Amino acid sequence: DAEALQAQFDDVIARNERIEPRDWMPDGYRATLVRQIAQHAHSEIIGMQPEGNWITRAPSLRRKAILLAKVQDEAGHGLYLYSATETLGTSRDELTEKLLSGAQKYSSIFNYPTLSYADVGTIGWLVDGAAICNQVPLCRTSYGPYGRAMIRICKEESFHQRQGYELLMTMMQGTDAQREMVQESVDRFWWPALMMFGPPDADSPNTARSMAWGIKRNTNDDLRQRFVDMTVPQAQVLGVTLPDPQLRWNEERGAHDFGEPDWEEFMRVVKGNGPCNAQRVAHRRRAWEDGAWVREAATAYAARSAVLGAS
Ligand code: 3HC
């Protein structure tokens, strides 16, 4: 009966074990997983746009090959994550429609433009670095398919982060103009990267429940702090300054104090009024519509094969 099923679910969560697709789960647990995993998948797919913007203008064949591989990886991450949401009873078509209608979102970070080639390195270093901070704990999330997808994704993200850092290091050892291009890029992406972790815990309507259900293993502020502490020494080695005058090591806390992101800007971008929101969704809509004939042909072929196979 319902009580026994709830007790069984609670027991698995309390023991930090996995809930699998066929297990009973509360509707709220299923709904917040669909919400979070779908938006994570949308982020991977939309994230291909800002990075893809520089594929045709990469400065060498090596850089072009690396960037191509990275953008293809992001598509694969989207695929794993949409597959994880399908185990919860949603379809990819339904999720794509929700993305295109604005009913579901994607990470705010991808609503910022990639104005210079240094942005390719900065996205690898800071955006994928932030994604790693956020995604490593998700390898232990209570929902099986999501946690398992994260393990593969984290391995590839670590590669992305290193290639971005190496790209920036190469530029920092180049000309003054290249060093200025890197610093200007870091100045534009630092605060939006901190916003990737979500609003402050006090303003996060989902964190408490997601922590209780073992979906989230750390709060937004914890992971943001972890990212700052990890990134400051990397910035020092790189020779760039992070655009936060309040950033300093706090011996007592054993962590860095840092300034407050502009949460007004964050809400504006999340609500659809960032620099590139309309462009990103229009691009995705065009790709979805241009690809309709492929889906129809594949569906017709599958139906015909099923009939022939059966006869
Ligand atoms: N961008 C857009 N929306 C955001 C956001 C952001 N950076 N941060 C929070 N929000 C939204 C939430 O979705 C929620 O709205 P909703 O209820 O309509 O979904 C609202 O703001 C309140 O935020 P909460 O903190 O209460 O929401 P969550 O508990 O879901 O926490 C999160 C937000 C930390 C992003 C969490 O959803 C999460 O960990 N998601 C999985 C990781 C993810 O999506 N990462 C995307 C990074 S980009 C990426 O991975 C691509 C890589 O290749 C670079």
Residues whose N, C-alpha, C, O or C-beta is under 5 A from the ligand:
A	BS01	3HC	Q36 Q39 H40 S43 E44 G47 K105 Y106 S107 S108 V127 D128 A131 M195 M196 F197 G198 P199 S204 P205 N206 T207 S210 V270
